[in-house]
Amino acid sequence: MGDPDDRGSGAVKQPDGGVIRRDRDQRARSLRPNGTHEQPGIERHEVPGTVHVGDYHEYHHADRWNAADTPLRGASDIDWLASDEWLAYDVSIQSAGSYELALGVAAADSFGGGDLGVVVDDDPLRRVEFDATGGWYDWAEVTTEIELPRGVHTVRLVVFEGGWKLKQLQFR
């Protein structure tokens, strides 16, 4: 494929080997050499509220994507998550307390369900397991209760068992 700078993609190599480029919405996107996409222009999400899967601050995917890709973007064809990946979302939590976390997921019967962990900052809060939903576009809602502190935090979803899709997170 050659040097990203030669493809007319607007990608720029960084001294550490990473690449920064702008997506269709002109938001800066970064891929670090360790397989982590960053979106520094993504604003903090208000909790309670809804967060779409592609509005992550960081997405670690162990080099499954290359720097020119825009993983997990778009409303109609969200790609599946693999084991050992994680997504990080910067949030502003209005008040401390118990919240219902609802995840919009889809999983084909042939892949089984999913297994993920919910982490706030570096504190593991909950493990969530779910069964297959019947297909890649058969969306189901999986819910769990979590205790969240007030203030600005990072919510990370860690994929233990992949092969499923995530559409959104809702904090209610």
C-alpha positions in Angstrom: 0.0 0.0 0.0 2.9 2.3 0.5 3.4 5.3 2.7 0.1 6.7 4.0 1.3 10.2 2.9 1.4 8.9 -0.7 -2.2 7.7 -0.8 -3.9 11.1 -0.7 -5.7 10.1 2.5 -4.5 13.1 4.5 -2.7 10.7 6.8 0.5 12.1 8.5 3.2 9.9 10.1 4.2 10.7 13.6 7.8 10.3 15.0 6.7 7.4 17.3 5.4 5.4 14.2 1.8 6.3 14.7 -0.4 7.9 12.0 -2.9 10.8 12.3 -5.6 11.4 9.8 -9.0 13.1 9.5 -12.2 11.1 9.0 -15.1 12.1 6.8 -16.3 14.5 9.6 -12.8 16.0 9.7 -12.2 14.7 13.2 -8.6 13.9 14.0 -8.0 10.1 14.4 -4.8 8.5 15.5 -3.4 5.0 15.4 -0.6 4.3 17.7 1.9 1.5 16.9 0.3 -0.8 19.6 -3.0 -1.0 17.7 -5.0 1.7 19.5 -7.1 4.2 17.6 -7.5 7.5 19.3 -10.1 10.2 18.6 -8.8 13.3 20.5 -11.7 15.5 19.2 -14.5 13.4 20.7 -16.3 15.4 23.4 -17.0 14.0 26.8 -20.4 12.2 27.1 -23.0 13.2 29.7 -24.2 10.6 32.1 -27.1 9.8 32.2 -27.3 9.6 28.4 -26.6 7.5 25.3 -23.2 6.9 23.8 -22.8 5.4 20.3 -20.1 2.8 19.9 -18.1 4.8 17.4 -17.8 7.8 19.7 -15.0 6.3 21.7 -11.9 8.2 22.9 -9.7 5.2 22.4 -10.2 1.7 20.8 -7.5 -0.9 21.4 -7.8 -3.7 18.8 -4.3 -5.3 18.7 -3.6 -4.3 15.1 -6.8 -5.7 13.6 -7.2 -2.3 11.8 -4.7 -0.2 9.9 -4.3 3.5 10.3 -6.4 4.5 7.4 -9.5 2.6 8.7 -12.2 4.2 10.7 -13.3 1.3 12.9 -16.8 1.1 14.4 -18.1 4.1 12.6 -21.4 4.4 10.9 -24.9 3.6 12.0 -25.9 0.8 9.7 -23.0 -1.7 9.6 -21.0 -1.7 12.8 -18.2 -4.2 12.8 -17.9 -6.9 15.4 -15.6 -6.8 18.4 -12.9 -9.4 19.0 -11.5 -10.9 22.2 -8.9 -8.8 24.1 -10.1 -5.5 22.5 -11.3 -2.5 24.6 -13.2 0.7 24.1 -12.7 3.8 26.3 -15.3 6.6 26.6 -14.7 9.8 28.5 -17.8 10.7 30.5 -19.1 13.4 32.8 -21.3 11.9 35.5 -23.8 14.3 36.9 -24.4 12.7 40.2 -23.0 9.7 42.1 -25.2 6.7 42.4 -26.6 3.5 40.9 -27.1 3.5 37.1 -28.6 1.0 34.7 -26.1 0.4 31.9 -27.9 -0.9 28.8 -25.8 -2.3 25.9 -27.2 -2.7 22.4 -25.6 -6.0 21.2 -26.0 -8.4 18.3 -24.4 -11.9 18.0 -24.9 -14.6 15.4 -25.8 -18.0 16.8 -22.7 -19.5 15.2 -20.5 -17.2 17.3 -22.4 -17.6 20.6 -22.8 -14.7 22.9 -20.4 -12.3 24.5 -18.5 -11.6 27.7 -17.2 -8.1 28.7 -16.0 -6.2 31.7 -17.0 -2.7 32.7 -14.2 -0.6 34.2 -14.4 3.0 35.5 -11.0 4.6 35.5 -8.9 1.6 36.7 -11.6 0.1 38.9 -13.3 -3.1 37.5 -17.1 -2.8 38.3 -18.9 -5.6 36.6 -18.6 -8.5 34.3 -21.5 -8.9 31.7 -22.2 -12.1 29.8 -25.0 -12.6 27.2 -26.2 -15.2 24.8 -26.4 -15.0 21.0 -29.2 -12.8 19.7 -29.9 -14.7 16.5 -27.9 -12.8 14.0 -25.6 -9.9 13.3 -28.5 -7.5 12.9 -30.8 -9.0 15.5 -30.2 -6.4 18.2 -31.0 -7.0 21.9 -30.5 -5.0 25.0 -28.4 -6.3 27.8 -28.6 -4.5 31.1 -26.7 -4.4 34.4 -26.6 -2.1 37.4 -23.4 -0.2 38.2 -22.3 2.3 40.8 -20.8 5.5 39.3 -18.9 8.3 41.1 -19.7 11.9 40.3 -17.3 13.8 38.0 -15.2 13.3 35.0 -14.1 9.6 34.4 -13.2 7.1 31.7 -15.5 4.1 31.2 -13.8 1.2 29.5 -15.5 -1.9 28.0 -13.1 -4.8 27.9 -14.0 -7.6 25.6 -13.2 -11.0 27.2 -15.1 -13.1 24.6 -15.6 -11.5 21.2 -17.5 -12.2 18.0 -20.4 -9.8 18.6 -21.4 -6.3 17.7 -22.0 -3.3 20.0 -24.3 -0.5 18.8 -24.5 1.8 21.9 -24.3 2.2 25.6 -27.1 3.9 27.6 -26.6 5.1 31.1 -30.0 5.5 32.8 
